[in-house]
Amino acid sequence: QVQLVESGGGLVQPGGSLRLTCAASGSIFSPFTMGWYRQAPGKAREVVASITSGDFTDYADSVKGRFTISRDYAKNTMYLQMNSLKPEDTAVYYCRYNDRLSASDYWGQGTQVTVSS
């Protein structure tokens, strides 16, 4: 079992920045992939960024150059630095952990990000 807790969401003006944190605990073993997803009202959940246990990263086209995903190995924590935020980034952001050997999936409870003036 893996437990994920997100934090760092909030209200920010367009052009502003936020850093999301996902604290992971439990049975964390390589190889795995962790990622940030988001879901806006009335829309499907979409991937924002992902990072593997080998530190390969990938980003949705809509956030490339603005968002940065990273991990702190010692703290079992993943981050999403979001800069130059736009109103269309408004959504609930979720953290996901995928065990690539067992294919087990775990999700956090989500954190709200609202970009508005």
Secondary structure by P-SEA (a helix, b strand, c coil): cbbbbbcbbbbbcccbbbbbbbbbbcccccccccbbbbbccccccccccccccccbbbbcccccccbbbbbcccccbbbbbbcccccccccbbbbbbbcccccbbbbccbbbbbbcc
